[in-house]
Amino acid sequence: MSNWVEVCATDEIDEEDVIRFDHAGRTFAVYRSPDDEFFATDGLCTHEKIHLAEGLVMDDIIECPKHNGRFSYKTGEAKGAPVCVNLKTYPVKIEGGTVFISVA
Amino acid sequence: MSHIVIIGAGECGARAAFALRERNFEGQITLVGAEEHLPYERPPLSKDALLNRLEPKLVSDAARYADAGIEVLTGLSVESIDPAGKTARLSDGEILAYDRLLLTTGARPRPFPGLSGANHRIRTLRTHSDAVAIRAGLQPGAHLAIIGGGFIGLELAATARKLGARVTLVEGLPRILSRGVPAELSAVVAARHKAEGVEILCGVTIQELSEGPDDARIFTEDGRTIVADLIVVGIGAVPNVELARDAGLVIDNGIAVDAHLRTSDPDIFAAGDCCSFPLPHYGGRRVRLEAWRNAQDQGTLAAANLLGTEEAVSAVPWFWSDQYDLTLQIAGIADGATQAVWRHVAEDAFILFHLDADGRLIAASGIGPGNSVARDIRLAEMMIAARVRPDPVALAAPGTKLKTLLAA
């Protein structure tokens, strides 16, 4: 069963960028790719629990601002040292110009 | 090639070992380290390791080495290398034959001049066991004296304040962080330490240190005596080159390597804190970097080149320091800059961009709470690597997205 939560309007996230989204005591990172698709992952890096939304989005990669650990934000895959644990990803849908993520 | 031996089991050596497997090397890998622990991250030693992380933060757990088929020999040092016979002799007498060798021997704290032997109240901070010993001396109310206003000393000062210790920091030069950090940033750091109650004494030359049963003392040239429960000396590091030197390799402020991290022996490479290398983007000047990410990057690169890739160093130097909630990040090397451009990031955060006479960005230094400058410093690093000449007005304008300047 999915649990869709409203995040923001689509135009509140720039292309090739990310925002932080906190909900019910959890923190997420919500991305807009250069080809204008939206994605969501856990908000904290698996290396040292840093907010990824302060990092840099390059193509389909999010890079942690602290130690440059890299993940694919589309699949959550950790791309090498110092990160070795993948990020959890969440389904995203767009309805009427609003971004929703499924946090279940 | 069937056996690669890596001497030095820190961040760099561990990274290199895994990177060999990531590049599908199927031969034998032996990683030799003098410490009793598996390779661990050193940055926490001046911070969390003194507060709440009582065990070392391992680069990888034992299972990952086993899965990757990496043999880790801990608690063993290498006593000599025979480059002609391609062997290394371990401290337990065993002889390891190698096809190629990687030296990631790191650096050790620069000792205080004239200070000898084992001191209990005068210490340095480099290893997990150093952190354990220092932690034991940092009870609330204890007086810690730190010699050296560099990153280690300042990070330790911040952590000691969190633990309730009284802190005096003595720096010989007129300001803290004079090596590689612009005065504007070191002023912010100094002000914050003073606000947190750290006593910072700059321009003070130390004549002598002494240790007694109940305290340790600093005697300054201007006649002061600082009495402390514990003194920590943080006056830089010296590269561990002895093994390489005794093997006849060329030494030049570290084990000298070429752009491919190869030493003067074609089958021996060196990486990380122990080596000096020609730095691209800065005219190929020879530098030695003591930084966590450099250790990682060079470990990865050395692995590729051990396998014959012939890939040159291309990373821009990058380092950071965390003190209280402040993070300072620097990309590039500002020596040779003729212009600094100030970019306001937030009320308590800013970045200085350093440009050379041609208008090329050669360094960026930022400071602010948390990761407030991180993204822009990372973009600056990419701009330095791309050798761009950004418009100073655009750099200074808070509304400019730095990403748009990458192609400048």
Interface residues (C-beta under 8 A of the other chain):
Chain A: E16 I50 H51 E54 G55 L56 E63 P65 K66 H67 N68 G80 A81 P82 C84
Chain B: R15 F18 E22 E41 V59 S60 R64 W292 R293 Q296 T300 W320 G370 N371 S372 A374 R375 R378 L379 K403
